[in-house]
Amino acid sequence: MKNWIYSSFIILILSGCGKKTPPPDVTPVATNLVSPLKDQPCTTGTVISADKSTVAFTWEAADKADGYILAIKNLLTKVETRQNATSTQATADLLRNTPYSWYVISTSTKTKATAQSDTWKFYNAGTGVISYPPYPAEITAPIFGESVTTSTGNVTLKWTGSTLGAAIKGYDIYFSDTSSPTLFKSNVSDSQYQVSVKPGTTYYWRIVTIDVAGNYTDSGVYQFSVK
C-alpha cells in the first residue's frame, strides 16, 4: 500500500514538471498601406475650401491589431499629426498642392507592443496643377542635433531626393556656422557633399532641391555640432 502511494506521488510530481505551454503571441503586425498611393498625386480628396480638401486614408487589416494610429506629416512645415482609428480607414483635412508623408501604427489592447508600416509620400492635388515640385530632400546625415566626431576635419552631408513630376536637376547646399545658412554650393548632382568643419562649432545646413522644370523645395534648416 505504501509503495502504491509513493509511486502515485512520484507520478504526480513528474506530471507537474512537464513543459508549460507558452502564452500566445499577441503582438500586432505591421499593416500594408492602400491609399493615397505612393509617390502619386492624390486627386480623390473632397474640396472643402480654396486651399483645403478632405483626404481619405485606407490600409489593410493587420493581424492581431484592434486599433491603429494614423500619422500624417506635412513635408513643407515638418509638422506631424496623429489620430486614432478602430477601423482601416480615416479622413483628414489637408492643404492642397502640398506634399505629405504618412504611415500607420498597429496597436492592440492586449499589449504595449506596436508595429509600424512603411512610410509613403504623396502630393495632395491643387487646382490646375500640371507640374508638381520635387519632394523636399530628406536629411540622412548628420541628423538634427547630432554631435559629430571627426579625425579628418571633414564631415559628409548626406540626403535623399525624390520627385513626383519632372526629374531632379540638382541641389543647392546652404551651409554655415550661423542659424541662417548661406549658399555654399549650387547645382550639386550627387546626394552627398563633404565640408570642412572645426571642433567645438555648431553648423547649420539645408538642401534646396531643383527640378528641370524650375520647381524647387526646401528641406528646412538642420544643425549638428562638432566635438
Secondary structure as UniProt FT lines:
FT   HELIX           2..16
FT   STRAND          33..35
FT   TURN            38..39
FT   STRAND          40..42
FT   STRAND          46..47
FT   STRAND          52..59
FT   TURN            63..64
FT   STRAND          67..74
FT   TURN            75..77
FT   STRAND          80..85
FT   STRAND          89..95
FT   TURN            96..97
FT   STRAND          98..108
FT   TURN            109..110
FT   STRAND          111..116
FT   STRAND          120..124
FT   TURN            127..128
FT   STRAND          138..141
FT   TURN            144..145
FT   STRAND          146..148
FT   STRAND          154..160
FT   STRAND          168..176
FT   STRAND          183..188
FT   STRAND          192..196
FT   TURN            199..200
FT   STRAND          202..211
FT   TURN            212..213
FT   STRAND          216..218
FT   STRAND          222..226
//
